[in-house]
Structure formats: structure tokens, C-alpha cells
Amino acid sequence: MCGIVGVLGTLKASSEIYNGLYAIQHRGQNGAGMYISNGDNGRLVKGAGLVGSLFNEKTLSELEGSSGLGHVRYPTIGGPETVDAQPFALPHPVEMGMVHNGNIVNYGQLRDEMGLKLESKCDLELILNVFARELEALGNVTEDTIFTAVGNTMDRLNGSYSVLTMIPGIGMLLFRDPHAFRPMVFGKRISLDGVSYAAASENIVLDILGYDISRDVKGGEAILIKENRKVVYKQIRPEKAHHCMFEWVYFARSDSTIEKTNVYEARLRLGRELAKEWVKKDIHIDVVVPVPDTARTLALSMAEYIKVPFREGLLRNRYVGRTFIMPDQTSRETAVRIKLNPIIEEVKGKSVALVDDSIVRGTTSKKLVSLLKRAGANEVHFLSGCPPIISPCYYGIDMPTKRELVAANHGVEYVRSTIGADTLTYQTIDGLVNGLEREREKLCLACLNEDYPTQVREDIRKYFCDSRERDRTCPADTT
Ligand code: SF4
């Protein structure tokens, strides 16, 4: 999972991109970068680490230009090395820089078929090279050939990709895979400085930078925002929407709105759906406690629905990020204790409903149940806002392999006893779809039902599995 930002025609692109990347730092903490265009050519700066540690006033002031792209990286394949960070740039057939959010399923196959010599393991380098080659094959670089090259590129790629391309002297190109797995919006700002455009993974970036949201980029669509501010829209391939349900459940910021569905409101509804499952058990509880931060909204609405007090029974260390760079299971377990600590007075002697957004490996869930019991909770009933995750994601969420997913090979009772909870209640897939208030067939639910919207061959599954286990030095969700 990653975050992208692009601006065109502003006073100081690097400052706006810096602020925009800060707003979506939650989408990736492993690396960051910018590609800034002065209208004639571009300059690339990137590295490993957080946005605030990579850029300062001096580096930003040296990045002169009114347009550019930015990226925060959360690798699904590859490690924390700078070579894998985005953006990437090429000088031919026209100078351009590119960023994306997503994951290319046929990465190795396509690289070999096209005989591409790539320097990194980042799939964006592949997308950029495929697009450049398609553009070169068409001769001149014009509006028409750019759109044709996007179509030819889409035909070759299998997977998720929300892409921003900056072509100095021509403009900013946006395109999104036909399934529209990963979000991307764009907007416009009219000020005394003139007309400028921006695009980003989440609309909050545009809100913060003062742009009016135009709309989400459609699946299979390309938009060329030219240097002269003319905007050209083209539906390159038919949309077959399969938006990732995990954006609303866990990944996106609560104040974001994705595909017209506000994330906070969706989480409130998911909490009510979870409550409907819980009441079937007919068990008395004294308090509803969230696992901070993403499950807070779920727990709040669940508590309201069942009319039981909502209490903060776990405190998050605000100076520790959402994820860590943890190389092995032992240090992941230590990390849980650093991140969260119980408020004993709120749980001691009580029957607690502990609500989290999801259960992935079960490692964190087990630790949290144990923490609350040691703090004196009489009973800990665990509730997951997401249905059982039984299969990996090949579309850009850094999930563990099937072997590591606790629910992949076992039933609910096994997971309950593994995490040590008194009871375990999962959201149902119907409850999830109802809570999101979206058409079921336009959602990706593949990690819940193994119904992948694109073909994922067995050898590709094995390649992903091997790569993820080998590269397990990247920030990993320990839930
Ligand atoms: S497999 Fe799961 S996490 Fe991946 S895109 Fe589909 S719903 Fe999202």
C-alpha cells in the first residue's frame, strides 16, 4: 500500500507535495520521494524513511518547479532500500516521472516477456518502462499517442495501479486500472495565483491543500491535465469496478471519502453490523473497549447500538507509528507492548468486549487479550470488524502469506482459543457489504472469499509467498 500526490501549476510544488504526503503518511512509512518539474525537465529526490526525515526547508527550496509528484511507500514486494522507493523517471521517448499505488500481479512474467532490464524490485519501474516503450513505438508524443500508449499498457498489466505521470512541458497524466482497486481523486483550485490541479490517493490531501474535489478517477480512465490547463478525459477501457473493502475497514483515514462513501460513516455502520452479530450471543458485558485507533469508530457505534458504556481501556503510545520495521516474530511481540498499554481502572473486574478492525496473524489479538486479563478483566470477548481473512492480497495490501494468516487454515473456535478470548465474533461478509453500503459485485473481497477479480496463477502465488517471506523486513501489520 502506498500514497500518491500530484500537483500541476502551483507556486511551489515541492511545498504542496510535502504537505500532501504528510497527510497520507499512514499509507506508507518505508520510503518517500518527489519528482519536481520546472516545465522543461524534472528533478528526482527519494529515499528510505518518513517524509519529515527525508525533506527539510533546504531540500524543498532547492526543488524549484510549479508541478510535480510525490509518493510514500509501503512495500508489498521488495525491501526498504532507496532503489525501490518512488518516483521513477526516464528520459526517453520523452522525459517523465511516475508514481503509483497498487501492485502488478504479472510483474515477473511481463518483465521477462518484454526483455526489460530493471534496476529495482518495484513494480512501478515496470509500469514506467512498459508505458515508455508503448509510447516510443507510436512515434510522436501527442495527446492521442499518450492515450493509445496508456491503453496498450493497461492491456499488458494485470493487477492494481493508480498512476500519476508528470511529463515536463506536456502535463500531468492520471490513469487507474479497470478494477479501480486503489483510490485516486483529482481536483481544481482557482486562486489569485491562477488555476492549478491536484490528484491524490485520498481526498483529504486536496482538502488540506485547498483544492475543490472534482471526482474519483474512474477505473480504466485516463485524464491528461495539460500545462495550458486544458483537461482531456478518456475512458480507455471499460470499468469493471472491484474497490478494495480494506480501504474503508482499516487503511484509509477516517476523514477521507472514497468513491462517495465516507470512511468514518462506513466504520460507524460496520460497528452497528458487528453489534447485530454480537447480540445473537446473548452474553452480558460491562464495557466496549476499542483497539486504538482504527477500531475506535466501530466500537463506539457498537456500544451505542447495544447500550453498553464505551471506554478507552487501551492507550496507544502516540510517539510510536502505526507500523514498525520488525524483522522477526519476537520483536513484533515486543512492539505490541510498546504500542499499547491497558488502563487498569477501566477493565479490572469487568467483562470486556474488545473490538479490533481485523485479525490477521492473531499475534496482536493474543497479546491484547492477555494484557487485559493481566490488568484484571474478568472476561475478554473479542470482536473483529472484518470477516475472517483467509487468503493473501495480490493487489497492494501487505498481508502475510496463507501460512501466516491465522484464519486461513482453521475455524473460528481455533482462532478464539489461539488468541485466548472467552468468545470471538467476526463480522459477516453480508454485514461488511451492508455496512459499506456498496454493491457487493463492485467490491474486492478476495482475501475473504478467494474470489480474485483478476487471474492469479499458481506460480505467481508461489512467487509472492516466497518473496514476502524472504523480504519480511518491511513494516508489517502485526494484527
Ligand atoms: S484482496 Fe483484500 S486487501 Fe486485497 S484488494 Fe482485495 S479486498 Fe483489498
Residues whose N, C-alpha, C, O or C-beta is under 5 A from the ligand:
A	BS01	SF4	C244 M245 F246 P392 C393 Y394 Y395 I397 C444 L445 A446 C447
